[in-house]
């Protein structure tokens, strides 16, 4: 008999997504959307907070804004790729209002999995997350 409490086996297979976004309203929308898709979502307010969360929760996927105070998404990804090679296989998705081809090209060398433009298309977000996590 089930009482709506997930079993240990379903809990251990749930992917963790770290969302790093400084806009509270968008963070809440992303948390709600991704949670409704069955993911465990951890939020961080900026790159500094995000870096600490990465080390604490060891996420399966990182979704990160580019323009944030204290440490930008670009600076965070540079630091991950340089100083934390143990996280080099974690897919990293940028989401940003910086939509010019120059902006996209400037981060290509860091190897992000995807570059999603704001305002976000949630259908595209769901497809991109599934692909990044290797889900059918």
C-alpha positions in Angstrom: 0.0 0.0 0.0 1.3 3.4 -0.9 0.7 6.6 1.0 2.1 8.9 -1.6 5.6 8.8 -0.1 8.2 8.0 -2.8 10.1 4.8 -2.1 13.9 4.8 -1.7 14.4 3.3 -5.1 12.4 6.0 -6.9 14.2 8.7 -4.8 17.7 7.5 -5.7 17.0 7.6 -9.5 15.7 11.2 -9.4 18.0 13.5 -11.2 19.1 16.7 -9.4 19.1 19.9 -11.4 20.9 23.0 -10.0 19.2 26.2 -11.2 21.4 29.3 -10.8 19.3 32.4 -11.4 19.1 35.8 -9.6 15.5 36.7 -10.6 13.3 35.2 -7.9 10.2 34.9 -10.1 12.0 33.0 -12.8 13.7 30.8 -10.3 10.3 29.9 -8.8 8.9 29.2 -12.3 11.8 27.0 -13.2 11.6 25.1 -9.9 7.9 24.5 -10.3 8.3 23.4 -14.0 11.2 21.0 -13.4 9.8 19.6 -10.2 6.5 18.8 -12.0 8.6 16.9 -14.5 10.0 14.7 -11.7 13.3 16.3 -11.1 14.8 17.3 -7.8 15.6 21.1 -8.1 18.1 23.1 -6.0 18.2 26.8 -6.4 21.1 29.3 -6.1 20.9 33.1 -6.4 24.3 33.8 -8.1 27.5 32.2 -9.3 29.1 32.2 -5.8 26.1 30.5 -4.2 25.9 28.2 -7.2 29.6 27.1 -6.8 28.9 26.2 -3.2 25.7 24.3 -4.1 27.6 22.3 -6.9 30.0 21.0 -4.3 27.2 20.3 -1.8 24.6 18.6 -4.0 26.7 17.3 -7.0 24.0 18.0 -9.5 23.3 15.9 -12.6 22.6 19.1 -14.6 23.3 22.8 -14.2 21.0 25.5 -15.6 22.6 28.9 -15.2 21.9 32.6 -16.1 24.8 34.4 -17.7 24.4 37.9 -16.2 24.4 37.8 -12.4 26.0 39.8 -9.6 29.1 38.6 -7.8 30.0 35.9 -10.3 28.5 35.6 -13.8 27.4 32.3 -15.3 30.4 32.6 -17.7 32.8 33.1 -14.8 31.2 30.1 -13.0 31.6 27.8 -16.0 35.2 29.0 -16.5 36.0 28.1 -12.9 34.3 24.7 -13.1 36.1 23.8 -16.3 39.5 25.0 -14.9 39.5 24.3 -11.2 37.0 21.5 -10.7 37.6 18.9 -13.4 35.5 16.4 -11.5 32.4 18.3 -12.7 33.5 18.5 -16.4 31.0 15.9 -17.4 28.0 17.6 -15.8 25.9 19.2 -18.6 25.7 23.0 -18.3 22.9 24.9 -19.9 23.0 28.7 -20.2 19.8 30.7 -20.2 20.1 34.3 -21.0 18.8 37.4 -22.6 22.2 37.8 -24.2 21.1 36.6 -27.6 23.5 37.9 -30.2 25.7 35.5 -32.2 28.7 37.1 -30.6 27.4 36.4 -27.1 26.8 32.7 -28.0 30.2 32.4 -29.7 32.0 33.9 -26.7 31.1 30.9 -24.5 31.4 28.1 -27.1 34.9 27.3 -26.0 33.7 26.5 -22.5 31.6 23.7 -23.8 28.1 24.4 -22.5 25.5 21.8 -23.5 23.0 24.4 -24.7 22.3 28.1 -24.9 18.6 29.0 -24.2 17.3 32.4 -24.8 15.0 34.4 -22.5 12.1 34.6 -22.4 12.3 30.9 -22.0 10.3 28.5 -24.2 9.4 25.9 -21.5 8.7 23.2 -24.1 12.2 23.7 -25.5 13.6 23.8 -21.9 12.0 20.4 -21.1 13.3 18.9 -24.4 16.8 20.2 -23.8 16.9 19.0 -20.2 15.8 15.5 -21.2 18.5 15.4 -23.9 21.2 16.7 -21.6 20.3 14.0 -19.1 20.2 11.3 -21.7 16.5 10.6 -21.2 14.3 9.2 -24.1 
